Amino acid sequence: MGINSTGAGGVRVSEHEALIESSYRRLLTSIEAERERIRNTWTQIEAESGRTSEELEQLRHDTEEWCQAERHKIEIEWKRLDKLRERMSIIFPVNRAEVLEINCSGHLFSIQKAALCSIEGSMLNHMFSDAFVQSIPKDQYGRFFLDFNPHCFGIIVEYLDLRMADPDAEVPPIPAKQQQNMDLLAEVLKLKPFLRENSMLLSHTTSLKVTPFTVTATHSGWQVVSARLPIHMSGVAYFEVMVASNPDSKNGGLAIGVCGHVPQGPDTYTIRIPDAVLYNSGNGLIGDSIAAENVTRGIHLVEGSILGVKHDVHTRDLQFYFNGACIGACTLKPEFAEKMQVLYPTFALMTPNQRLQIDFSSSNPRVARPHTHEGTLDA
């Protein structure tokens, strides 16, 4: 019996070894097959990589050739444009001894060609370039004839002569009655020095703290200050003011608008200026020059609110905007419209720590910032 048991056990062990060996051989076969598959895949990848490298190299070469050809075309075009620009413009240095005789609407001027054409990009520069100078008409005496406003052209000539001696020369003062004509002519002729960006008037006699684009009150009582320049009178002009701080908005004490002159002397301590139109916070529009108006009254200019003023030179009316929405307009009395030929943005503050931020470059009404308070309207 013992011999039989031992024999049976030996048989079972042999069967297990056979199964293990069979499984091991199948595993080795599978591993080898997987290795072969990986070798084939790697070989395929190397072959495709080689082809891709060749394609990329060819693409790089073709791209470089295309770029070089395009660069050559661009260089040729730039040279052509430079030659055209030289013909259409006068670029320094030019002959300073050459003097042009000009008949401007019956007024005679003599000016160096170098001075007349010294503002690059201006129409004067183009008009007297080689490409166009022959097309300028002449009078019976051979003088160039220009059909411009002679008073404004005289101011331009004066400035250009000053500029020859001092490149940083200031533009001469423009008479109020010629401001609109000057603005129109400066825009047509593209005279950048005459199309200056506005800013606040820094030289004043008040206690207001003024920077180019902010005004801050430091003492109690009305104090008035204006911009350095009047608004442009050649079309539609717009500026707007954000109330950065107004500690006592419920009691008014803040006014924004325009004035026909730079407030000086007694005018800097009152908002009752004859040729001014101001929106007084919490009240409404004030001014002796107003003929008719429908501007919403009772709006408090609280912190974060924005008041805009637009002037249309064709209709000579003033439109007021609050937080981006039009709140009405006013017209001027004929006798004041004649006097107020220039309009200076004007600001009046009454309470310490009131602060205004002025944007002279804005062309469209801007909505107040979402995180600030809305202006309030009295019932």
C-alpha positions in Angstrom: 0.0 0.0 0.0 2.8 2.4 0.8 4.6 1.7 -2.5 1.4 2.4 -4.4 0.9 5.8 -2.6 4.4 6.9 -3.3 4.1 6.0 -7.0 0.9 7.9 -7.4 2.4 11.0 -5.8 5.4 10.9 -8.2 3.1 10.7 -11.1 1.2 13.9 -10.0 4.5 15.8 -9.5 5.6 14.8 -13.0 2.4 16.0 -14.4 2.7 19.4 -12.7 6.3 19.9 -13.9 5.1 19.1 -17.4 2.4 21.7 -17.2 4.8 24.3 -15.8 7.3 23.7 -18.5 4.6 23.9 -21.1 3.4 27.2 -19.7 7.0 28.5 -19.5 7.7 27.7 -23.1 4.5 29.4 -24.2 5.5 32.5 -22.2 8.9 32.5 -23.8 7.3 32.2 -27.2 4.9 35.1 -26.4 7.8 37.2 -25.1 9.9 36.6 -28.1 6.9 37.4 -30.4 6.4 40.6 -28.5 10.1 41.5 -28.8 9.9 40.8 -32.5 6.8 43.0 -32.8 8.6 45.8 -30.9 11.7 45.5 -33.1 9.5 45.7 -36.2 7.6 48.7 -34.8 10.9 50.5 -33.9 12.3 49.8 -37.4 9.1 51.2 -38.9 9.4 54.3 -36.6 13.0 54.8 -37.6 12.1 54.6 -41.3 9.2 57.0 -40.9 11.4 59.3 -38.8 14.0 59.3 -41.6 11.3 60.2 -44.2 9.9 62.9 -41.9 13.3 64.4 -41.4 13.9 64.5 -45.1 10.5 66.1 -45.6 11.1 68.7 -42.9 14.5 69.5 -44.3 13.0 70.0 -47.7 10.2 72.1 -46.2 12.7 74.2 -44.4 14.7 74.7 -47.5 11.6 75.6 -49.5 10.5 78.0 -46.8 13.9 79.7 -46.7 13.8 80.2 -50.4 10.3 81.6 -50.3 11.2 84.0 -47.4 14.3 85.2 -49.3 12.2 85.8 -52.4 9.5 87.6 -50.5 12.2 89.6 -48.6 13.7 90.7 -51.9 10.2 91.7 -53.1 9.6 93.8 -49.9 13.0 95.5 -50.2 12.2 96.4 -53.8 8.8 97.8 -52.7 10.3 99.8 -49.8 12.8 101.3 -52.2 10.0 102.2 -54.6 8.0 103.7 -51.7 11.0 105.7 -50.4 11.5 107.2 -53.9 7.8 108.0 -54.1 7.9 109.6 -50.6 10.9 111.7 -51.6 9.0 113.0 -54.5 5.8 113.6 -52.5 7.6 115.1 -49.4 10.4 117.4 -48.7 12.9 115.8 -46.3 15.6 117.8 -44.6 18.2 119.0 -45.4 16.8 121.4 -48.0 18.2 124.6 -49.4 17.5 127.2 -46.7 18.3 130.0 -49.1 15.2 129.2 -51.2 12.4 131.7 -50.4 8.9 131.2 -51.5 6.6 134.1 -52.4 3.0 133.3 -51.5 -0.2 135.2 -52.2 -2.7 133.9 -49.6 -6.1 135.4 -50.5 -4.6 138.8 -51.3 -2.1 138.8 -48.4 1.6 138.5 -49.3 4.0 136.3 -47.5 7.7 135.5 -47.9 8.9 132.3 -46.2 11.8 129.9 -46.6 10.8 126.7 -48.3 12.7 124.8 -45.5 10.4 126.5 -42.9 7.2 126.0 -44.8 7.9 122.3 -45.3 9.4 121.6 -41.9 6.4 119.7 -40.5 6.8 116.2 -41.9 3.5 114.7 -43.0 1.8 118.0 -43.3 -0.1 119.0 -46.5 2.2 122.0 -46.9 5.1 119.5 -47.1 3.3 117.5 -49.8 2.0 120.5 -51.7 5.5 122.0 -52.2 7.2 118.6 -53.0 8.5 117.8 -56.4 5.4 115.7 -57.1 2.8 118.4 -56.6 4.5 121.9 -56.6 3.7 122.4 -60.3 0.0 122.0 -59.6 -0.2 124.9 -57.2 -1.7 127.9 -59.0 0.1 131.2 -59.3 -1.0 134.8 -59.5 -0.1 137.2 -62.4 3.3 137.9 -60.7 4.3 134.3 -60.4 3.6 134.0 -56.7 2.0 130.8 -55.4 -1.6 131.4 -54.7 -3.3 129.8 -51.7 -7.0 130.2 -51.0 -6.7 130.0 -47.2 -7.8 132.2 -44.3 -5.0 134.8 -44.5 -5.1 135.6 -40.8 -4.7 132.0 -39.8 -2.0 131.4 -42.5 -0.1 134.3 -41.1 -0.1 132.7 -37.7 1.2 129.5 -39.3 4.0 131.4 -41.1 4.9 133.1 -37.8 5.2 129.8 -36.0 7.2 128.1 -38.8 9.6 131.0 -38.8 10.0 130.7 -35.0 10.5 127.0 -35.4 13.5 127.4 -37.7 15.3 129.2 -34.9 13.9 127.1 -32.1 12.5 123.6 -32.9 10.7 123.7 -29.5 9.0 127.0 -30.2 5.4 127.4 -28.9 2.4 127.9 -31.1 1.5 131.6 -31.0 -1.7 132.5 -29.2 -4.8 132.2 -31.4 -7.3 135.1 -31.3 -10.7 133.8 -30.1 -12.5 135.0 -33.2 -10.0 133.0 -35.4 -10.0 129.8 -33.3 -12.6 128.0 -35.4 -10.9 129.0 -38.6 -7.5 127.9 -37.2 -8.8 124.5 -36.1 -10.3 123.9 -39.5 -7.2 124.9 -41.4 -4.9 123.0 -39.1 -6.9 119.8 -39.6 -7.0 120.2 -43.4 -3.2 120.9 -43.5 -2.4 118.2 -40.9 -0.4 120.6 -38.8 0.2 118.5 -35.7 1.6 121.4 -33.5 -1.7 123.2 -33.9 -3.7 120.0 -33.1 -2.5 119.8 -29.5 -3.9 117.5 -26.8 -5.6 119.4 -24.1 -4.7 119.3 -20.4 -5.4 121.3 -17.2 -4.1 124.8 -16.7 -1.3 124.5 -14.2 -0.7 128.2 -13.6 -3.6 129.5 -11.5 -4.3 131.6 -8.4 -6.5 129.1 -6.5 -5.7 126.7 -3.7 -6.8 123.8 -6.0 -4.2 121.1 -6.5 -4.0 120.7 -10.3 -2.1 118.1 -12.4 -2.5 117.8 -16.2 -5.6 115.5 -15.8 -6.8 115.9 -12.2 -8.1 118.6 -9.9 -8.3 118.3 -6.1 -9.9 120.7 -3.6 -7.9 121.5 -0.5 -10.0 124.3 1.1 -13.7 125.1 1.5 -15.4 127.6 -0.8 -15.9 127.8 -4.6 -12.7 127.7 -6.6 -12.7 127.5 -10.4 -10.1 126.4 -12.8 -10.1 125.6 -16.6 -8.3 123.6 -19.1 -5.2 125.0 -20.8 -6.7 125.1 -24.2 -10.3 125.6 -25.6 -12.0 122.6 -27.1 -11.6 122.1 -30.8 -14.0 124.3 -32.8 -13.7 122.4 -36.1 -16.6 120.0 -35.5 -17.9 118.0 -32.6 -15.8 118.1 -29.4 -16.3 116.0 -26.3 -14.6 115.7 -22.9 -15.7 113.9 -19.8 -15.0 114.0 -16.0 -15.1 111.2 -13.5 -15.7 112.1 -9.9 -12.9 110.3 -8.1 -13.9 111.6 -4.7 -16.8 113.7 -3.4 -17.1 113.5 0.4 -20.2 115.7 0.6 -22.1 114.9 -2.6 -25.6 115.4 -1.0 -24.9 119.1 -0.6 -23.7 119.8 -4.2 -20.6 121.8 -4.2 -19.3 120.5 -7.6 -19.9 122.1 -11.1 -18.6 121.1 -14.5 -19.0 122.7 -17.9 -17.5 125.3 -20.2 -16.6 129.0 -20.1 -15.9 131.5 -22.9 -12.6 132.5 -21.3 -10.0 131.3 -18.8 -11.5 132.2 -15.4 -9.3 134.8 -13.6 -9.6 137.1 -10.7 -13.1 137.2 -9.1 -14.3 134.5 -11.6 -12.2 131.9 -9.9 -14.3 132.1 -6.7 -17.8 131.8 -8.1 -19.9 129.7 -10.4 -22.0 132.6 -11.5 -19.8 133.5 -14.5 -21.7 135.3 -17.3 -20.3 133.4 -20.2 -20.1 130.0 -18.5 -22.5 127.0 -18.7 -22.0 124.7 -15.8 -23.9 121.6 -14.4 -24.1 122.1 -10.7 -24.3 118.9 -8.7 -27.7 118.3 -7.1 -29.2 121.3 -8.9 -28.8 121.4 -12.6 -27.7 123.7 -15.4 -26.7 127.3 -14.6 -25.5 130.2 -16.7 -26.7 133.6 -17.9 -25.9 132.6 -21.5 -28.4 129.8 -21.7 -31.3 130.4 -24.1 -33.2 127.1 -23.7 -32.4 123.8 -22.1 -33.9 120.4 -21.2 -31.1 119.0 -19.1 -32.3 116.7 -16.2 -32.0 118.5 -12.9 -31.1 117.2 -9.4 -28.4 114.7 -10.4 -25.8 114.4 -7.6 -22.3 113.8 -8.9 -21.3 111.1 -6.4 -18.0 109.3 -6.4 -17.5 107.1 -9.5 -20.1 109.0 -11.6 -19.1 110.4 -15.0 -20.3 113.7 -16.6 -19.6 114.4 -20.2 -20.0 117.6 -22.2 -20.3 117.6 -26.0 -20.2 120.7 -28.3 -21.4 120.7 -31.9 -19.9 123.7 -33.7 -22.6 123.5 -36.4 -25.6 123.8 -34.1 -23.7 125.6 -31.3 -25.5 123.5 -28.7 -24.1 121.8 -25.7 -25.1 118.2 -24.8 -24.6 116.7 -21.4 -24.1 113.0 -20.6 -24.3 111.3 -17.2 -22.8 107.8 -16.9 -22.9 107.3 -20.7 -26.6 108.5 -21.2 -27.6 111.8 -22.6 -29.4 113.9 -20.0 -30.3 116.8 -22.3 -28.9 119.8 -24.2 -28.9 123.6 -24.2 -28.6 126.4 -26.7 -26.9 129.7 -26.2 -28.4 133.1 -26.5 -27.4 134.8 -29.8 -25.5 137.6 -28.1 -23.5 135.1 -26.0 -23.0 132.7 -29.0 -21.2 135.6 -30.7 -19.0 136.3 -27.7 -18.3 132.7 -26.8 -16.2 131.9 -29.9 -14.0 129.6 -27.8 -15.0 127.3 -25.0 -12.7 126.2 -22.2 -13.6 123.1 -20.2 -14.2 124.5 -16.7 -14.4 122.9 -13.3 -15.6 124.3 -9.9 -15.0 122.5 -6.6 -16.2 123.6 -3.1 -15.4 120.9 -0.5 -12.0 119.7 0.6 -10.9 116.4 -0.8 -13.2 116.5 -3.8 -11.2 115.2 -6.7 -11.9 115.1 -10.5 -10.2 113.0 -13.2 -10.6 114.7 -16.6 -10.4 112.9 -20.0 -9.8 115.2 -22.9 -9.1 112.4 -25.4 -12.4 110.6 -25.1 -14.7 110.8 -28.2 -17.7 108.9 -26.9 -19.6 108.9 -23.6 -18.3 106.3 -21.2 -20.4 104.3 -18.7 -19.4 104.6 -15.1 -17.3 101.8 -13.6 -19.5 98.9 -12.3 -17.9 98.9 -8.8 -18.6 102.6 -8.1 -21.7 104.2 -6.8 -24.4 105.4 -9.2 -25.2 109.1 -9.2 -28.4 109.9 -7.4 -31.3 111.9 -8.6 -33.5 114.0 -6.4 -37.2 113.2 -6.4 
